[in-house]
Amino acid sequence: MLPNDSRDSNRKMLPLWLRIAVPATVSLVLFAFLIFFIHMPEYQSGLVEQKKLSLRSVTQIVMNILEYYHDLEMKGVLSRAEAQAEAKKRISLVRYGADNKDYFWIIDSRPVMIVHPYRNDLVGKSVSDLEDGKGKRLIKEIIAGTNSTGEALLEYYWQWQDRPDRIVRKLSFAKRYDPWQWTIGTGIYLDDLEADIANRIKEHGYATVLIIAVILILTLYTVNQGRRAGEEIREKAELVEGVFYASFQGMSVISPEGVILASNKASLDVIEADEADVVGRMYWETPWWDYSSDMMETIRSSVAEASAGNMVKGEVLVKYDGKDTYFDFSLKPFLSESGIPLFLIAESREINDLVEARESLTINEARFRGVFDQSLQLMAIVSAGGVVLEINRSALEFRNVKYEDAIGKYFWDTPWWSHSEESQERVKDDIRRAANGHIVRREIESIIPDSGKRYTDFSLKPAFGAGGEILFLIAEARNITELKKAQKQLEEFNQELESLVDMRTSELQKSVERLENTQKQLVQVEKMAALGDLVAGVAHEINTPIGVSVTSISYLEEKLKDIHLKIDSSSLRKSDLEKFLSVADEATRSTMINLNRAAELIGTFKQVAVDQTTGQKRSFNLREYLDEILLSLRSKYKRTKHSINISCPDDLVLNTYPGAFMQIFSNLIINSLMHAFEEIDDGNIEIRVELGGAKLLIHYSDDGKGMTEYELERVFEPFYTTRRNKGGTGLGMHIVYNLVTSRLGGTIKGSSAPGQGTAFTLSLPSSLIDVQSL
């Protein structure tokens, strides 16, 4: 043995290619062993089992056909004989597999062959003793198997389609259909299966050898690049996987036989399933399609067509959990270099919005056609070049034109304009203007044979697309012949009406003048009535001081006579004179006080009366003037328990029309006394004056019986009163409203409710305030 250091030296001296080749060669040998001795047998076994599963699947399709006709029999649509005849006819035509050479046969319980596409000599005969090419009594074995488990799988020898001289191995699957006591069978030729397996193994072998050769050739090159290449491959794999599983489109990878190999989240979300729920199942048997046997058959046929190398595309409906979803569906084969499908890629994209839009478009087109043809207006769709694209019924009937005489022709060459070159040139110009984006509208007069003169309101408008381009022109015409006749009649009627209106207007003006004069007279009467009340109040108020003065003078006169008598009789004493002087002094003082009071009252009443009747503008203290107004009205309420309270700045001086204030507050207070306090003994009236910014606000309120909403809405209307049978004229509040708004330039608003009193707010301009007094 070499020393350890020698072995180490020799090991270090090994060439680089050898150090790479040895592990690479071992790996390749192990890889080849794994492929040819482990994977290939398992792959072959898997293909056989897959073919057996395919036989069960295609047999189930035929069982669905039997169930369909049996259901028609149970519903009474067909008799049993009719249902069985239709089922036999349809099943005898079913073909599948490569070159469509695989078929189905049927025997009944006797057993008699009732369907066999290639052995008509067996149809109608007992096949209980039928033997294959090696002497196996295959029918008895099939019946024994189906009696035991309902289905049977048998390998035997049989002729190649309709060639009795060629006997080959075959694998058949049979299943019993209990309702009719039938056994349905089908099979595949094992030579085809073995040839398919051999081809696939051969392809795998070639691919494996090629891979080994490529690996061997590229090993030296890829040693240094391995890590980076591995990372790139891993990134790309992750990218592909990410694209597949994260795609918003539903995607599935399917084997050429229809078995699902993988499905992404978008497709699984439709049926609320996990990938494990569908992988390994036949594509057409999954919840996407199992809601209908017809849909399952359609998908199975699509898989078969795609497996033959063709792309399948179309729209499909998926029904799951009561929800209908439309998809744009495609099934594409992924082919090997030799053109054999390796797997299929199913893609689906939800198009519910597109389907709804398409249905909406169809409905809108139908609506347009209905509106277009049923419209009473004459309508046509014209290209920008003037060619008639569409025309409605009203336009055709207007001049008895046939549809084919107008469609495809220039608009100016149609019967509506061809009677006059001038009309044609005018229409050409109209189309040129409309094609440049203008709207054309004019009135057309034409003479139609057997119909006379016709008038139409014609317009030509461009229809624009989303990008602003002109798509076509819309020509419209409205028959206004009757309208023109009506207009002429209306003009004649208007002339007659104008003369009648002039006459009526003159009469109404005279009536209005009489009403205005009457209203002015009534307002004046109301003022004079208020002045009469003032005079009555004056007489009542000065009666007391005048009466006291007369009494004092009369008493003094009597005492003076007594003094004269005592002087004449020489009986006057000093005490009598002193007593007389005392009485005279007291009587004189009392008389002077009461006469001054009377003079003051007369002066106040005189000023108020002058303000009310003359309407002169002057400066006055508002608080003092309100007191004078109350004094003039005192006779109206002094024998009652009613109270009137005034809240007003003592130094507020106005420069305006005091007579207006006299009339306003006299009417408001009298209204409260007569209306608000009717049947009320102790009412309260509040008058509050305040400055509110640029406004002078006067709040008047009482706690009387109030007014209804209807009465409040009409309180300022002339001649409206609730006491007409008691002498009310209905002008008091109307005068108040006119004085506030017209004379004083302000506004007045009222509020009231039954049992809650009444309030009025006067908003007057601050310009009424005498600035010099501030």
Salt bridges, closest charged atoms under 4 A:
ASP8 OD1 - ARG11 NH1 2.96
GLU49 OE2 - LYS52 NZ 3.61
ASP71 OD2 - LYS75 NZ 3.22
GLU73 OE2 - ARG80 NE 2.90
ASP108 OD2 - ARG110 NH2 2.54
ASP121 OD1 - ARG119 NE 2.93
ASP129 OD1 - ARG137 NH2 2.09
ASP129 OD1 - LYS140 NZ 3.65
GLU151 OE2 - ARG56 NE 3.26
GLU155 OE2 - ARG169 NH1 3.14
ASP165 OD1 - ARG163 NE 3.93
ASP178 OD1 - ARG176 NE 2.73
ASP192 OD2 - LYS101 NZ 2.80
GLU194 OE2 - ARG169 NH2 1.80
ASP196 OD1 - ARG200 NE 3.31
GLU257 OE2 - ARG200 NH2 2.99
ASP269 OD2 - LYS265 NZ 2.78
GLU297 OE2 - ARG300 NH2 3.11
GLU315 OE1 - ARG358 NH2 2.74
ASP328 OD2 - LYS313 NZ 3.52
ASP328 OD2 - ARG349 NH2 3.39
GLU347 OE1 - LYS332 NZ 2.24
ASP373 OD1 - ARG369 NH1 3.45
GLU390 OE1 - ARG369 NH2 3.14
GLU425 OE2 - LYS428 NZ 3.62
ASP429 OD1 - ARG432 NH2 3.85
ASP430 OD2 - ARG442 NH2 2.80
GLU443 OE2 - LYS484 NZ 3.01
GLU445 OE2 - LYS453 NZ 3.13
ASP457 OD2 - ARG441 NH2 2.48
ASP457 OD2 - ARG478 NH2 3.44
GLU476 OE1 - LYS461 NZ 2.39
GLU482 OE2 - LYS485 NZ 3.87
GLU507 OE1 - ARG504 NH1 3.60
ASP533 OD1 - LYS636 NZ 3.48
ASP576 OD2 - LYS566 NZ 3.10
ASP576 OD2 - ARG573 NE 3.46
ASP585 OD2 - ARG589 NH1 3.02
GLU600 OE1 - ARG597 NH1 3.89
ASP611 OD2 - ARG618 NH2 2.68
ASP627 OD2 - ARG623 NE 3.55
GLU678 OE1 - LYS705 NZ 3.13
GLU678 OE2 - ARG723 NH1 3.63
GLU678 OE2 - LYS726 NZ 2.95
GLU690 OE1 - ARG688 NH1 3.25
GLU690 OE2 - HIS699 NE2 2.99
GLU713 OE1 - ARG714 NH1 3.35
